[in-house]
Amino acid sequence: MAQTPSHPVSRRSLLRALGGTAALGALAGCGVPAAYVRPGDRAVADLSATDKRLAWANWPLYIDTDDDNPNKRPTLEAFEKRTGISVDYVEEINDNDEFFGKISPALMNHQSTGRDLIVMSDWMCARFVRLGWVQRMDRAHQSNVAKYLDPLLRSPAFDPGRRCTVPWQSGITGIAYNRRKLGREIRRVSDLWADDLKGRVTLLSGLDEAFALLMQGNGVDITKWTADDFHQVCDQVEKEVRRGQIRRFTGNDYTKDLVSGDVLACQAYSGDVIQLQADNPDIRFVVPEEGAELWSDSLMIPNRARHKANAERLIDYYYEPEVAAELAAWVNYVCPVPAAREVLAASKDADTAALADNPLIFPDDTMRKHLAIARDITSTERVEFAQRWNKIVGL
């Protein structure tokens, strides 16, 4: 089994609402009509039948690699061998907003991005879907997706029926803590505000990453949260900042504080904690009793992609349970193909087989009842909400 590396780049990079891509981000965030692309203007002639290739943009360290040669990607090479389709795989996405700024000029001007497949966090996928910048997929080419996609992920509010997006990998935003150093369990979001944790708690700095779990702590159904729910969370966080409960707001660097012991409890991603537990079994991950957010980084086919059918075929290939299992054994995020669990369980390698019983890769029935996909922040809400949240966290 391939060794899972530590992931230095967040899969859910913080939102820089007023950062380097401010002009483009504001344009999309405000839903300027000029940026919207109508359905009839999204597709071009598909060359897939005669041009057996495609270009795929993904995040670093987000696909299986060979133990002895990190430049070899076994599942991807198997796809190329089986289909004869050559894949130009580029690890060029380091931040959702940065990549949005990189390809948005082409998309808003009805031009090709030069990419047939991209992977973005679902909150950013929602922006692409609203702007009409991605193409609807043909499920006739995707029988595995139709059959094996996890029911929990099938119909987010921003893309009912997952017609324009398909999860690549998923994860859970919950709470991580050091059980031995804390000396007790954490079960609820409100436990973060306990006196014995004063100054030793971190929250995620990104608006899209942080808000849902905190709302769930208030008993909110995050599939249909309101502006009042958001502002209530902000009021609470401001209170905890004033009294010194929160040490700081972080990106993925929260793992350093947790490992060092400077922080005893924090908002965290399930995939990170699996990696931390390999070195420190005292680090625990909990889905709070009130629930936790289930999120995805999803595959999309951008407008004017020249190899749409090839891209659809690749997506469907990764939904074969055997392929999904091989990928899950390497990346250790929540697998969007529950049927892959049986494949891993049957492995002759003990470490690989054990992954089938890890609820942070294959959530059990009890955990699944406590997971929900948050509705996304709409274009009209984003400017106001980002301004308030970024002021609190110091962005």
TAKA-V245024 format. One record per residue. N is the residue number from 0. RES is the residue in three letters. PHI is phi in radians with two decimals (NA if undefined). PSI is psi in whole degrees, -180 to 180 (999 if undefined). D_CENTER is the distance of its C-alpha to the mean C-alpha in whole Angstrom. Layout:
<<N & RES & PHI & PSI & D_CENTER> <N & RES & PHI & PSI & D_CENTER>>
This chain:
<<0 & MET & NA & 136 & 24> <1 & ALA & -1.13 & 144 & 22> <2 & GLN & -1.33 & 130 & 21> <3 & THR & -1.38 & 121 & 18> <4 & PRO & -1.37 & 163 & 18> <5 & SER & -1.28 & 145 & 16> <6 & HIS & -1.79 & 103 & 13> <7 & PRO & -1.29 & -15 & 15> <8 & VAL & -1.93 & 127 & 12> <9 & SER & -1.14 & 137 & 9> <10 & ARG & -1.30 & -19 & 6> <11 & ARG & -2.21 & 68 & 6> <12 & SER & -1.03 & 148 & 9> <13 & LEU & -1.15 & 149 & 12> <14 & LEU & -1.31 & 126 & 13> <15 & ARG & -1.89 & 77 & 17> <16 & ALA & -1.06 & -29 & 18> <17 & LEU & -2.11 & 30 & 22> <18 & GLY & -1.55 & -148 & 21> <19 & GLY & -1.10 & -24 & 22> <20 & THR & -1.80 & 33 & 21> <21 & ALA & -0.98 & -47 & 22> <22 & ALA & -1.10 & -45 & 25> <23 & LEU & -1.26 & -41 & 22> <24 & GLY & -1.11 & -42 & 19> <25 & ALA & -1.15 & -38 & 22> <26 & LEU & -1.04 & -48 & 23> <27 & ALA & -1.25 & -42 & 20> <28 & GLY & -1.09 & -33 & 20> <29 & CYS & -1.55 & -3 & 23> <30 & GLY & 1.17 & 38 & 23> <31 & VAL & -1.00 & 124 & 26> <32 & PRO & -0.92 & -33 & 28> <33 & ALA & -1.09 & -25 & 28> <34 & ALA & -1.43 & -20 & 25> <35 & TYR & -1.28 & 137 & 24> <36 & VAL & -1.94 & 124 & 25> <37 & ARG & -1.24 & 154 & 27> <38 & PRO & -0.90 & -39 & 26> <39 & GLY & -1.23 & -12 & 29> <40 & ASP & -1.86 & 11 & 28> <41 & ARG & -1.63 & -28 & 25> <42 & ALA & -1.85 & 155 & 26> <43 & VAL & -2.25 & 175 & 29> <44 & ALA & -0.99 & 129 & 31> <45 & ASP & -1.51 & 124 & 29> <46 & LEU & -1.64 & 6 & 30> <47 & SER & -0.97 & -38 & 28> <48 & ALA & -1.12 & -32 & 32> <49 & THR & -1.95 & -20 & 34> <50 & ASP & -2.03 & 96 & 31> <51 & LYS & -1.48 & 73 & 29> <52 & ARG & -2.75 & 171 & 26> <53 & LEU & -2.83 & 157 & 23> <54 & ALA & -1.96 & 129 & 21> <55 & TRP & -2.22 & 122 & 17> <56 & ALA & -1.78 & 127 & 15> <57 & ASN & -2.42 & 176 & 12> <58 & TRP & -1.41 & 159 & 11> <59 & PRO & -1.13 & 149 & 13> <60 & LEU & 0.99 & 40 & 14> <61 & TYR & -2.19 & 27 & 11> <62 & ILE & -2.67 & 156 & 14> <63 & ASP & -1.16 & 144 & 17> <64 & THR & -2.26 & 162 & 20> <65 & ASP & -1.26 & 142 & 24> <66 & ASP & -0.99 & -38 & 25> <67 & ASP & -1.71 & -15 & 28> <68 & ASN & -2.51 & 100 & 27> <69 & PRO & -1.14 & -11 & 23> <70 & ASN & -1.49 & -7 & 24> <71 & LYS & -1.75 & 133 & 24> <72 & ARG & -2.10 & 97 & 21> <73 & PRO & -0.96 & -47 & 23> <74 & THR & -1.17 & -39 & 21> <75 & LEU & -1.21 & -40 & 21> <76 & GLU & -1.17 & -34 & 24> <77 & ALA & -1.14 & -38 & 25> <78 & PHE & -1.10 & -45 & 24> <79 & GLU & -1.10 & -41 & 26> <80 & LYS & -1.18 & -40 & 29> <81 & ARG & -1.21 & -41 & 29> <82 & THR & -1.78 & -19 & 28> <83 & GLY & 1.35 & 8 & 30> <84 & ILE & -1.60 & 125 & 27> <85 & SER & -1.52 & 131 & 26> <86 & VAL & -1.96 & 120 & 23> <87 & ASP & -1.55 & 97 & 22> <88 & TYR & -1.70 & 118 & 19> <89 & VAL & -2.16 & 125 & 18> <90 & GLU & -1.56 & 78 & 16> <91 & GLU & -2.02 & 2 & 16> <92 & ILE & -1.78 & 114 & 13> <93 & ASN & -2.00 & -13 & 13> <94 & ASP & -2.81 & 136 & 12> <95 & ASN & -1.02 & -49 & 10> <96 & ASP & -1.21 & -37 & 14> <97 & GLU & -1.07 & -45 & 16> <98 & PHE & -1.25 & -35 & 15> <99 & PHE & -0.99 & -46 & 15> <100 & GLY & -1.12 & -30 & 19> <101 & LYS & -1.23 & -40 & 19> <102 & ILE & -1.86 & -10 & 19> <103 & SER & -1.13 & -35 & 20> <104 & PRO & -1.01 & -41 & 24> <105 & ALA & -1.13 & -45 & 24> <106 & LEU & -1.15 & -43 & 22> <107 & MET & -1.28 & -18 & 24> <108 & ASN & -1.78 & 17 & 28> <109 & HIS & 1.04 & 43 & 27> <110 & GLN & -2.10 & 160 & 27> <111 & SER & -1.26 & 143 & 25> <112 & THR & -1.48 & -11 & 22> <113 & GLY & 1.42 & 7 & 23> <114 & ARG & -2.21 & 140 & 20> <115 & ASP & -1.72 & -15 & 20> <116 & LEU & -2.66 & 133 & 16> <117 & ILE & -2.35 & 158 & 13> <118 & VAL & -2.16 & 121 & 9> <119 & MET & -2.37 & 157 & 7> <120 & SER & -1.13 & 148 & 5> <121 & ASP & -1.03 & -34 & 6> <122 & TRP & -1.13 & -30 & 8> <123 & MET & -1.40 & -36 & 10> <124 & CYS & -0.96 & -39 & 10> <125 & ALA & -1.03 & -38 & 12> <126 & ARG & -1.15 & -44 & 14> <127 & PHE & -1.09 & -42 & 15> <128 & VAL & -1.12 & -45 & 16> <129 & ARG & -1.07 & -37 & 18> <130 & LEU & -1.39 & -8 & 20> <131 & GLY & 1.24 & 35 & 21> <132 & TRP & -1.74 & 3 & 19> <133 & VAL & -2.28 & 155 & 18> <134 & GLN & -1.66 & 148 & 20> <135 & ARG & -1.24 & 134 & 20> <136 & MET & -1.50 & 153 & 20> <137 & ASP & -1.70 & 104 & 23> <138 & ARG & -1.15 & -15 & 23> <139 & ALA & -1.10 & -24 & 26> <140 & HIS & -1.69 & 6 & 24> <141 & GLN & -2.43 & 60 & 22> <142 & SER & -1.16 & -31 & 23> <143 & ASN & -1.20 & -41 & 21> <144 & VAL & -1.04 & -46 & 18> <145 & ALA & -1.06 & -35 & 20> <146 & LYS & -1.53 & -39 & 22> <147 & TYR & -1.91 & -11 & 19> <148 & LEU & -1.05 & 131 & 16> <149 & ASP & -0.92 & 127 & 15> <150 & PRO & -0.96 & -31 & 17> <151 & LEU & -1.14 & -22 & 14> <152 & LEU & -1.86 & 3 & 12> <153 & ARG & -1.30 & -26 & 15> <154 & SER & -2.56 & 69 & 15> <155 & PRO & -1.17 & 157 & 13> <156 & ALA & -1.02 & -34 & 15> <157 & PHE & -1.39 & -15 & 15> <158 & ASP & -2.61 & 72 & 15> <159 & PRO & -0.98 & 128 & 17> <160 & GLY & 1.42 & 1 & 18> <161 & ARG & 0.91 & 48 & 15> <162 & ARG & -1.40 & -26 & 18> <163 & CYS & -1.93 & -13 & 16> <164 & THR & -2.38 & 149 & 12> <165 & VAL & -2.39 & 126 & 12> <166 & PRO & -1.01 & 133 & 8> <167 & TRP & -1.51 & -58 & 8> <168 & GLN & -2.47 & 159 & 7> <169 & SER & -2.17 & 175 & 6> <170 & GLY & -2.81 & 175 & 6> <171 & ILE & -2.17 & 133 & 9> <172 & THR & -1.67 & 112 & 10> <173 & GLY & -2.39 & -144 & 13> <174 & ILE & -2.15 & 131 & 16> <175 & ALA & -1.89 & 146 & 18> <176 & TYR & -2.71 & 161 & 21> <177 & ASN & -1.69 & 104 & 24> <178 & ARG & -1.10 & -40 & 26> <179 & ARG & -1.23 & -46 & 29> <180 & LYS & -1.27 & -33 & 30> <181 & LEU & -1.33 & -36 & 29> <182 & GLY & 1.43 & 12 & 31> <183 & ARG & -2.79 & 172 & 30> <184 & GLU & -1.51 & 156 & 27> <185 & ILE & -2.01 & 129 & 24> <186 & ARG & -2.18 & -24 & 24> <187 & ARG & -2.26 & 158 & 23> <188 & VAL & -1.05 & -39 & 21> <189 & SER & -1.10 & -19 & 25> <190 & ASP & -1.09 & -23 & 25> <191 & LEU & -1.13 & -21 & 24> <192 & TRP & -1.68 & 10 & 27> <193 & ALA & -1.18 & 150 & 29> <194 & ASP & -1.07 & -32 & 32> <195 & ASP & -1.31 & -1 & 32> <196 & LEU & -1.92 & 8 & 28> <197 & LYS & -1.02 & 125 & 30> <198 & GLY & 1.35 & 6 & 28> <199 & ARG & -2.27 & 32 & 26> <200 & VAL & -2.16 & 139 & 23> <201 & THR & -2.15 & 149 & 20> <202 & LEU & -2.08 & 157 & 17> <203 & LEU & -1.26 & 141 & 14> <204 & SER & -1.43 & -26 & 16> <205 & GLY & -1.28 & 130 & 13> <206 & LEU & -0.94 & -51 & 14> <207 & ASP & -1.17 & -25 & 11> <208 & GLU & -1.47 & -30 & 9> <209 & ALA & -1.69 & -36 & 13> <210 & PHE & -1.18 & -36 & 15> <211 & ALA & -1.13 & -48 & 14> <212 & LEU & -1.07 & -40 & 15> <213 & LEU & -1.16 & -37 & 18> <214 & MET & -1.13 & -41 & 19> <215 & GLN & -1.05 & -33 & 18> <216 & GLY & -1.08 & -22 & 21> <217 & ASN & -1.65 & 8 & 23> <218 & GLY & 1.42 & 17 & 23> <219 & VAL & -1.42 & 139 & 21> <220 & ASP & -1.37 & 106 & 20> <221 & ILE & -1.28 & -6 & 16> <222 & THR & -1.32 & -14 & 17> <223 & LYS & -2.60 & 46 & 20> <224 & TRP & -1.20 & 161 & 20> <225 & THR & -2.08 & 171 & 22> <226 & ALA & -1.07 & -38 & 23> <227 & ASP & -1.08 & -39 & 26> <228 & ASP & -1.07 & -41 & 23> <229 & PHE & -1.11 & -48 & 21> <230 & HIS & -1.20 & -30 & 24> <231 & GLN & -1.11 & -42 & 25> <232 & VAL & -1.09 & -44 & 22> <233 & CYS & -1.06 & -41 & 23> <234 & ASP & -1.05 & -43 & 27> <235 & GLN & -1.12 & -45 & 26> <236 & VAL & -1.15 & -41 & 24> <237 & GLU & -1.02 & -41 & 27> <238 & LYS & -1.08 & -45 & 29> <239 & GLU & -1.21 & -31 & 27> <240 & VAL & -1.13 & -46 & 27> <241 & ARG & -1.07 & -37 & 31> <242 & ARG & -1.60 & 7 & 32> <243 & GLY & 1.38 & 18 & 30> <244 & GLN & -1.26 & -37 & 28> <245 & ILE & -1.67 & 120 & 25> <246 & ARG & -1.16 & -48 & 25> <247 & ARG & -2.97 & 173 & 23> <248 & PHE & -1.87 & 141 & 19> <249 & THR & -2.32 & 163 & 17> <250 & GLY & -1.62 & -139 & 14> <251 & ASN & -1.26 & -5 & 13> <252 & ASP & -1.29 & 1 & 17> <253 & TYR & -1.02 & -26 & 17> <254 & THR & -1.12 & -34 & 17> <255 & LYS & -1.12 & -44 & 21> <256 & ASP & -1.13 & -38 & 22> <257 & LEU & -1.21 & -42 & 21> <258 & VAL & -1.16 & -41 & 23> <259 & SER & -1.26 & -21 & 26> <260 & GLY & 1.63 & -2 & 27> <261 & ASP & -1.13 & -29 & 27> <262 & VAL & -2.09 & 138 & 24> <263 & LEU & -1.81 & -21 & 24> <264 & ALA & -2.67 & 146 & 21> <265 & CYS & -2.83 & 160 & 18> <266 & GLN & -1.16 & 139 & 15> <267 & ALA & -2.68 & 163 & 13> <268 & TYR & -1.79 & 140 & 10> <269 & SER & -1.02 & -41 & 11> <270 & GLY & -1.09 & -37 & 10> <271 & ASP & -1.14 & -41 & 12> <272 & VAL & -1.19 & -34 & 15> <273 & ILE & -0.99 & -43 & 16> <274 & GLN & -1.19 & -41 & 17> <275 & LEU & -1.15 & -36 & 19> <276 & GLN & -1.15 & -24 & 20> <277 & ALA & -1.09 & -30 & 22> <278 & ASP & -1.78 & -23 & 24> <279 & ASN & -2.50 & 95 & 24> <280 & PRO & -1.18 & -9 & 25> <281 & ASP & -1.31 & -16 & 25> <282 & ILE & -1.39 & 125 & 22> <283 & ARG & -2.01 & 157 & 21> <284 & PHE & -2.17 & 134 & 17> <285 & VAL & -2.25 & 136 & 18> <286 & VAL & -1.54 & 110 & 17> <287 & PRO & -1.00 & 157 & 19> <288 & GLU & -1.01 & -30 & 22> <289 & GLU & -1.39 & -13 & 21> <290 & GLY & 2.09 & 170 & 17> <291 & ALA & -2.52 & 162 & 14> <292 & GLU & -1.51 & 130 & 11> <293 & LEU & -1.73 & 126 & 9> <294 & TRP & -2.29 & 169 & 5> <295 & SER & -2.46 & 154 & 4> <296 & ASP & -1.82 & 124 & 4> <297 & SER & -2.09 & 151 & 7> <298 & LEU & -1.43 & 137 & 11> <299 & MET & -2.42 & 151 & 13> <300 & ILE & -1.85 & 108 & 17> <301 & PRO & -1.20 & 161 & 18> <302 & ASN & -0.95 & 146 & 22> <303 & ARG & 1.10 & 21 & 25> <304 & ALA & -1.14 & 137 & 23> <305 & ARG & -1.58 & -5 & 26> <306 & HIS & -2.34 & 53 & 25> <307 & LYS & -1.09 & -48 & 23> <308 & ALA & -1.11 & -37 & 24> <309 & ASN & -1.12 & -41 & 24> <310 & ALA & -1.14 & -42 & 20> <311 & GLU & -1.08 & -38 & 20> <312 & ARG & -1.17 & -39 & 22> <313 & LEU & -1.13 & -45 & 19> <314 & ILE & -1.00 & -46 & 16> <315 & ASP & -1.15 & -33 & 19> <316 & TYR & -1.03 & -42 & 20> <317 & TYR & -1.29 & -6 & 17> <318 & TYR & -1.71 & 3 & 17> <319 & GLU & -1.19 & 130 & 20> <320 & PRO & -0.95 & -37 & 20> <321 & GLU & -1.15 & -40 & 22> <322 & VAL & -1.26 & -44 & 20> <323 & ALA & -1.05 & -36 & 16> <324 & ALA & -1.17 & -42 & 18> <325 & GLU & -1.11 & -40 & 19> <326 & LEU & -1.19 & -44 & 16> <327 & ALA & -1.08 & -35 & 14> <328 & ALA & -1.14 & -20 & 17> <329 & TRP & -1.72 & -47 & 16> <330 & VAL & -1.50 & -27 & 13> <331 & ASN & 1.10 & 27 & 13> <332 & TYR & -1.65 & 178 & 9> <333 & VAL & -1.16 & 123 & 10> <334 & CYS & -1.37 & 127 & 12> <335 & PRO & -1.37 & 3 & 11> <336 & VAL & -2.09 & 90 & 15> <337 & PRO & -0.97 & -30 & 17> <338 & ALA & -1.14 & -16 & 20> <339 & ALA & -1.19 & -21 & 19> <340 & ARG & -1.03 & -44 & 20> <341 & GLU & -1.13 & -34 & 24> <342 & VAL & -1.13 & -46 & 24> <343 & LEU & -1.16 & -40 & 23> <344 & ALA & -1.07 & -28 & 25> <345 & ALA & -1.52 & 0 & 28> <346 & SER & -1.14 & 143 & 27> <347 & LYS & -1.35 & -16 & 30> <348 & ASP & -1.47 & 122 & 28> <349 & ALA & -1.07 & -42 & 28> <350 & ASP & -1.14 & -40 & 25> <351 & THR & -1.17 & -45 & 23> <352 & ALA & -1.06 & -34 & 25> <353 & ALA & -1.14 & -27 & 24> <354 & LEU & -1.08 & -27 & 20> <355 & ALA & -1.10 & -25 & 21> <356 & ASP & -1.74 & 8 & 22> <357 & ASN & -1.51 & 114 & 19> <358 & PRO & -1.19 & -11 & 17> <359 & LEU & -1.52 & -6 & 14> <360 & ILE & -1.90 & -42 & 14> <361 & PHE & -2.23 & 88 & 16> <362 & PRO & -0.94 & 134 & 16> <363 & ASP & -1.34 & 174 & 20> <364 & ASP & -1.05 & -38 & 21> <365 & THR & -1.14 & -46 & 22> <366 & MET & -1.15 & -41 & 18> <367 & ARG & -1.03 & -32 & 17> <368 & LYS & -1.18 & -18 & 20> <369 & HIS & -1.84 & 9 & 18> <370 & LEU & -1.87 & 142 & 14> <371 & ALA & -2.60 & 151 & 13> <372 & ILE & -1.65 & 122 & 11> <373 & ALA & -1.24 & 143 & 12> <374 & ARG & -1.14 & 148 & 14> <375 & ASP & -1.39 & 164 & 13> <376 & ILE & -1.38 & 125 & 15> <377 & THR & -1.30 & 166 & 18> <378 & SER & -1.09 & -35 & 20> <379 & THR & -1.29 & -28 & 23> <380 & GLU & -1.44 & -29 & 21> <381 & ARG & -1.06 & -46 & 19> <382 & VAL & -1.07 & -48 & 22> <383 & GLU & -1.10 & -47 & 23> <384 & PHE & -1.18 & -41 & 21> <385 & ALA & -1.13 & -39 & 19> <386 & GLN & -1.09 & -43 & 23> <387 & ARG & -1.23 & -46 & 23> <388 & TRP & -1.14 & -45 & 20> <389 & ASN & -1.13 & -31 & 21> <390 & LYS & -1.16 & -39 & 24> <391 & ILE & -1.16 & -44 & 24> <392 & VAL & -1.55 & -7 & 21> <393 & GLY & 1.48 & 25 & 24> <394 & LEU & -1.49 & 999 & 22>>
